Amino acid sequence: MPSQAYLLGHFECLDWRPLQFVDLPSTLSCDVCAVIPETLLRLECYHWLCEFCYQSLVGSYRQCPLDKQWFRESEVVSLPIRVRRLHKLDVHCCNVTHGCEFVGSLEEMRTHFSKDCQFHALACKRCHSAVLRKDIIAHYMEEQCGVQNDLTIREDVGSEDNVANIAREIHSSLEDVASGFHAIEDRLNTQTEGIAATKSYVVSNAQVLRAIHDTQTFTSEGIAHLRTTLSSTEEQHRNQLEQANLVKTMIASNKETLTTLLGLQNRLTTSVDRLCDEWTHYSAKLQSVNGTNIAYFHVQGVRDLVKQAKEGTLVASIFSDVFQLFGYSARLGVEFEHQTGVIFLGVFLHICQSPRDSLLKWPFAIPYALLLVHPADEEKNIIYRVEASRMFGKVPECFNRPVSRYNNGIGNPKLCSLEDALSGGFVYEDAITVGVTVLGSRG
């Protein structure tokens, strides 16, 4: 049975058109507004919502609008809708209500609708009835128009000739007025397009100015930090020179006395111990600022994720909590994707927004490795290396400073098949462990 839905964000020319899909899976559209967005969110009751409907719930109710069940934000699962999945669906022509029987993919239907479809409906300028464009000439010429027929009735009645002439004049005047309205409508459409273009230009310039401001702020903060570091280094160097001069003086004045030398040795030993303690203290602080160089994500419920991928969604995703990786905020994402009878396991790293982003170097250029961890033998770990600085030119949106909660993930969608993971012993107690580790320091 055909299902009506509305596209949003996938095909600009088809956005918000009511489309009749031949067989639309329930996991591709919002259960409330029937929109097919770029991302769906699954509540604990397994109802799917678009971002707009979900944000409305979070701000006011925190209950599913369909079954009134409460939900927790931490249990909500995000599922991106990939365009290639929509290409596999069959859809009726937008003119199906006017008699068009075409059925095909979205791309085929878009081409058919804009170039080949013969069932576009127009409004007759005389009788204002809906007429197919392919029939509009016959409608006028073969006396199918209601207004034209009314004007030819009772032509033999001489006493009504003046009334008919007046009616024709009024009709002609109305046509002129209608033409004037169409001309005004065309001008309004042109002005609307100009306003939209101007708005886009203003928004683009605002984004450029914001980027310039962020760059200036980052540069100013970096220069101030460098000045502070240089000043501190100079002060330390002066102190060290003073201490070295003092030691030389003490050695020259007390070299004849072994006791004095032993006392000096004890003082130097104490200073070294103090410096070691301070180094340990500052190293601990530096480690707390930069964050760890390796992180793991323990994924439970593998059977449920595989079942979800097989039963219609094709892709089941789950994400870790946000953690610190060499000073950057990040999270790990795991996907189970069903392709031609095979379940593939993919692992991705997403760079996330953080209050410290203005103090970090962008774009993210640290080389890292994604891991599928073997529970018993580290030498069997499956490793996928990512050279961020080399891949930035291909997918800059993955490594730039985040402008939303998190960037798109970068990794390997086919790190391992489920069959290999099972046979290799990577799945234990219905769970797997993935991880990420930094391969080297920033350039």
C-alpha positions in Angstrom: 0.0 0.0 0.0 1.5 3.4 -1.0 2.8 5.5 1.9 2.8 9.3 1.8 5.9 11.1 3.2 7.9 14.4 2.8 11.6 14.6 1.9 13.7 17.2 3.8 17.4 17.9 3.0 18.0 15.1 0.5 16.7 16.5 -2.9 16.1 20.3 -2.8 13.7 20.2 -5.8 11.5 17.6 -4.0 11.6 19.0 -0.4 8.1 19.3 1.1 6.3 17.7 -1.9 3.8 15.0 -0.8 5.4 11.8 -2.3 3.6 8.4 -2.6 6.2 5.7 -1.9 5.4 2.1 -3.0 6.9 0.5 0.1 8.4 2.9 2.6 10.0 1.2 5.7 8.7 2.6 9.0 12.3 3.3 10.1 12.9 6.0 7.4 10.3 8.6 8.4 9.2 10.5 11.5 6.3 8.6 13.2 4.7 12.0 14.0 5.1 14.3 11.0 5.9 11.8 8.2 9.1 13.7 7.2 12.1 11.8 5.9 14.9 13.9 7.5 18.7 13.6 7.3 18.8 12.0 10.9 16.2 10.1 12.9 16.2 9.6 16.7 14.8 6.4 18.2 13.1 6.7 21.7 13.1 3.9 24.2 9.6 2.8 23.0 11.1 2.3 19.5 9.2 5.2 17.9 11.2 7.3 15.5 11.2 11.1 15.5 12.9 13.8 13.4 15.2 16.3 15.0 12.5 19.0 15.0 9.8 16.9 16.8 12.4 15.5 19.2 13.7 19.0 20.2 10.0 20.0 20.8 9.6 17.1 23.2 12.9 17.6 25.0 12.0 21.3 25.7 8.6 20.6 27.1 7.3 17.1 27.7 9.9 14.3 27.5 7.1 11.8 26.7 6.5 10.0 23.4 3.6 11.7 21.7 2.2 8.4 20.4 2.2 6.2 23.5 2.9 8.7 26.3 5.9 6.7 27.6 8.6 8.6 29.3 12.2 8.5 27.8 15.7 9.4 28.8 18.0 11.4 26.6 20.9 9.1 27.3 19.0 6.2 25.9 18.0 7.9 22.6 19.7 6.4 19.5 20.6 8.5 16.5 20.4 7.1 13.0 21.6 9.0 9.9 19.5 8.5 6.8 21.9 7.8 3.9 20.9 9.0 0.4 21.8 5.7 -1.2 19.0 4.0 0.9 16.5 6.4 -0.6 17.7 5.7 -4.1 16.6 2.1 -3.6 12.9 3.0 -3.0 10.2 3.2 -5.7 8.0 6.3 -5.7 4.9 7.4 -7.8 5.1 10.5 -10.0 4.0 13.7 -8.2 1.1 13.8 -10.8 -0.3 10.5 -9.7 -3.5 12.3 -8.5 -3.9 13.6 -12.1 -3.6 10.1 -13.7 0.1 9.6 -14.2 1.0 5.9 -13.6 4.9 6.3 -13.6 6.7 4.5 -10.8 10.5 4.6 -10.4 13.4 5.6 -8.2 13.6 9.2 -6.8 16.1 10.2 -9.4 14.1 8.6 -12.3 10.9 10.2 -11.0 12.5 13.7 -10.7 13.7 13.5 -14.4 10.3 12.2 -15.5 8.4 14.8 -13.6 10.5 17.7 -15.0 10.9 16.6 -18.6 8.5 13.8 -19.7 5.3 13.8 -17.6 2.2 14.6 -19.6 -0.1 15.0 -16.6 0.8 18.5 -15.3 -2.5 20.3 -14.5 -3.2 24.0 -15.3 -6.1 26.4 -14.5 -8.2 27.6 -17.4 -8.2 31.4 -17.6 -11.8 31.4 -18.7 -13.7 28.8 -16.6 -10.9 28.4 -13.9 -11.3 24.6 -14.0 -8.3 22.2 -13.8 -7.1 21.0 -17.2 -4.1 18.8 -18.1 -1.6 20.8 -20.1 -1.6 18.3 -22.9 -5.4 18.9 -23.3 -5.5 22.7 -22.8 -5.7 23.5 -26.6 -8.5 21.1 -27.2 -10.3 22.5 -24.1 -10.3 26.0 -25.7 -10.8 25.0 -29.4 -13.4 22.2 -29.1 -15.8 24.3 -27.0 -15.2 22.4 -23.7 -14.7 25.7 -21.8 -17.8 26.4 -19.7 -17.5 30.2 -20.0 -17.3 30.1 -23.8 -20.4 27.9 -24.1 -22.3 30.2 -21.8 -21.5 33.2 -24.0 -22.8 31.4 -27.2 -26.2 30.4 -25.7 -29.3 32.0 -27.2 -27.5 34.1 -29.9 -30.8 34.3 -31.7 -32.4 36.4 -29.0 -32.0 40.0 -30.4 -33.1 41.7 -27.1 -30.1 40.2 -25.3 -27.3 41.2 -27.8 -26.3 44.2 -25.7 -26.1 42.1 -22.6 -23.8 39.6 -24.4 -21.6 42.4 -25.7 -21.3 43.9 -22.2 -20.5 40.4 -20.8 -17.7 39.9 -23.4 -16.3 43.3 -22.6 -16.3 42.5 -18.9 -14.7 39.1 -19.6 -12.0 40.8 -21.7 -11.4 43.3 -18.9 -11.1 40.5 -16.4 -8.5 38.8 -18.6 -6.5 42.0 -18.7 -6.7 42.3 -14.9 -5.6 38.6 -14.6 -2.7 39.3 -16.9 -1.8 42.3 -14.7 -1.9 40.1 -11.6 0.3 37.5 -13.3 2.8 40.2 -14.2 2.8 41.4 -10.6 3.2 37.9 -9.4 6.2 37.4 -11.7 7.8 40.6 -10.3 7.2 39.5 -6.7 8.8 36.1 -7.5 11.8 37.9 -9.0 12.1 40.2 -6.0 11.7 37.2 -3.6 14.6 35.4 -5.4 16.7 38.5 -5.2 15.9 38.8 -1.4 16.8 35.1 -0.9 20.1 35.6 -2.8 20.9 38.7 -0.8 20.1 36.8 2.5 22.4 34.0 1.4 25.2 36.5 0.6 24.8 38.2 4.0 24.8 34.9 5.8 27.9 33.8 3.9 29.7 37.1 4.7 28.7 36.7 8.4 30.2 33.3 8.5 33.5 34.6 6.9 33.6 37.5 9.4 33.0 35.0 12.3 35.8 32.8 11.1 38.2 35.8 10.8 37.2 36.9 14.3 37.8 33.4 15.7 41.2 33.3 13.9 42.2 36.7 15.4 41.1 35.6 18.9 43.1 32.3 18.6 46.2 34.2 17.3 46.0 36.8 20.1 45.7 34.2 22.8 48.6 32.2 21.3 50.9 35.3 21.2 50.0 36.2 24.8 50.7 32.6 25.9 54.0 32.6 24.0 55.0 35.9 25.7 54.2 34.5 29.1 56.2 31.3 28.4 59.2 33.3 27.1 59.1 35.6 30.2 59.0 32.6 32.5 61.8 30.9 30.6 64.0 34.0 30.9 63.3 34.3 34.6 64.2 30.6 35.1 67.4 31.1 33.1 68.5 34.1 35.2 67.8 32.1 38.4 69.8 29.2 37.1 72.7 31.5 36.2 72.6 33.0 39.7 72.6 29.6 41.3 75.5 28.5 39.1 77.5 31.6 40.1 76.7 30.9 43.7 77.9 27.3 43.4 81.2 28.4 41.8 81.7 30.9 44.6 81.0 28.3 47.3 83.3 25.8 45.6 86.2 28.3 45.2 85.9 29.5 48.8 85.4 26.1 50.5 87.3 23.7 48.2 89.9 23.0 51.0 87.2 21.7 53.4 85.7 18.3 52.6 82.9 18.8 55.1 81.8 21.9 53.2 81.8 20.0 49.9 79.7 17.2 51.4 77.3 19.8 52.7 77.1 21.4 49.3 76.5 18.0 47.8 73.6 17.3 50.1 72.1 20.7 49.2 72.4 19.9 45.5 70.8 16.5 46.1 67.9 18.1 47.8 67.4 20.6 45.0 67.4 17.8 42.4 64.8 15.9 44.4 62.7 19.0 44.7 63.0 19.6 40.9 62.0 16.0 40.3 59.0 16.4 42.5 58.0 19.6 40.6 58.5 17.9 37.3 56.3 15.0 38.4 53.7 17.5 39.5 53.7 19.6 36.3 53.8 16.4 34.2 50.6 15.3 36.0 49.0 18.7 35.3 50.1 18.5 31.6 48.6 15.1 31.3 45.3 16.3 32.8 45.2 19.2 30.2 46.1 17.1 27.1 44.0 14.1 28.1 44.8 10.5 27.4 46.4 9.2 24.2 44.2 6.1 24.1 40.5 5.4 24.8 38.2 2.3 24.6 34.5 1.8 24.0 32.9 -1.4 25.4 29.8 -2.1 23.2 27.1 -4.4 24.7 24.1 -5.9 23.0 25.7 -7.0 19.7 22.9 -9.4 18.9 20.3 -6.6 19.2 22.3 -4.3 16.9 22.8 -7.0 14.3 19.0 -7.8 14.4 18.2 -4.1 13.9 20.5 -4.0 10.8 18.9 -7.1 9.3 15.2 -6.2 9.9 15.0 -3.0 7.9 17.2 -0.2 9.0 20.2 -1.7 7.1 22.5 0.3 9.5 22.5 0.2 13.3 24.7 2.7 15.1 25.8 3.3 18.7 28.1 6.0 20.1 30.4 6.3 23.2 30.4 9.1 25.7 32.5 12.1 24.9 36.2 11.8 26.1 39.5 13.7 25.8 42.0 12.6 23.2 45.2 14.6 23.3 43.3 17.7 24.4 40.4 17.4 21.9 36.9 16.3 22.7 35.9 13.2 20.8 33.6 10.2 20.7 33.7 6.7 19.1 30.9 5.4 16.8 30.2 1.8 15.9 28.0 0.7 12.9 26.6 -2.6 11.9 25.7 -2.4 8.2 23.8 -5.1 6.2 25.0 -5.3 2.6 23.9 -8.1 0.2 23.6 -10.7 3.0 26.8 -9.7 4.9 27.0 -7.8 8.2 30.0 -5.4 8.3 31.3 -3.8 11.5 32.6 -0.2 11.1 34.4 2.1 13.6 34.6 5.9 13.3 36.0 8.8 15.3 33.9 12.0 15.7 35.5 15.3 16.8 33.1 17.0 19.2 32.5 20.6 20.4 34.3 21.7 23.6 34.6 24.9 25.6 38.4 24.6 25.0 38.1 24.6 21.2 39.4 28.2 20.9 42.7 27.1 22.6 43.4 24.2 20.2 45.0 23.9 16.9 42.7 23.5 13.9 42.1 21.6 11.7 42.6 18.4 13.8 45.8 16.8 12.3 46.9 14.1 14.8 47.4 10.7 13.2 45.5 8.0 15.0 44.5 4.3 14.8 41.1 2.7 15.3 41.1 -0.7 17.0 38.9 -3.8 17.2 40.3 -5.2 20.4 40.8 -8.9 20.9 39.9 -9.9 24.5 42.7 -12.3 25.0 45.5 -11.5 22.6 46.6 -7.9 21.7 48.6 -9.2 18.7 45.3 -10.2 17.1 43.9 -6.6 17.3 42.5 -5.3 14.0 44.0 -1.8 13.4 43.0 0.9 10.9 45.3 3.9 10.7 44.1 7.4 9.8 46.5 10.1 8.6 44.3 13.2 9.4 46.6 15.7 7.7 46.5 13.7 4.4 42.7 13.1 4.5 41.8 16.8 5.3 41.8 17.8 1.7 39.1 15.0 0.9 36.8 15.5 3.9 37.6 18.8 5.6 34.3 18.8 7.5 35.5 15.9 9.6 38.6 17.7 10.9 37.6 21.4 11.1 36.6 23.0 14.4 33.0 21.7 15.0 30.1 24.1 14.4 27.6 21.7 15.8 27.7 19.1 18.6 30.0 16.8 16.6 31.6 16.4 13.2 31.0 13.6 10.8 33.0 10.5 11.7 36.0 9.3 9.8 37.1 5.7 9.9 36.5 2.3 8.2 32.9 1.2 7.5 34.1 -2.3 6.7 36.8 -2.8 9.4 35.7 -6.5 9.8 32.7 -8.7 8.9 30.6 -10.1 11.7 31.5 -13.6 10.6 35.2 -12.9 11.0 34.7 -11.2 14.3 32.8 -14.2 15.6 35.2 -16.7 14.3 38.2 -14.7 15.5 37.0 -14.5 19.1 36.4 -10.7 19.1 32.8 -11.1 20.4 32.5 -12.3 24.0 29.4 -12.3 26.3 27.4 -10.5 23.5 29.9 -7.6 23.5 32.9 -6.1 21.6 35.6 -3.6 22.5 36.8 -0.9 20.1 39.4 1.8 20.7 41.4 4.7 19.4 45.0 5.5 20.0 47.2 8.5 19.0 50.1 7.4 16.7 52.3 10.5 17.0 52.4 14.2 18.2 51.0 17.1 16.2 53.1 18.7 13.4 
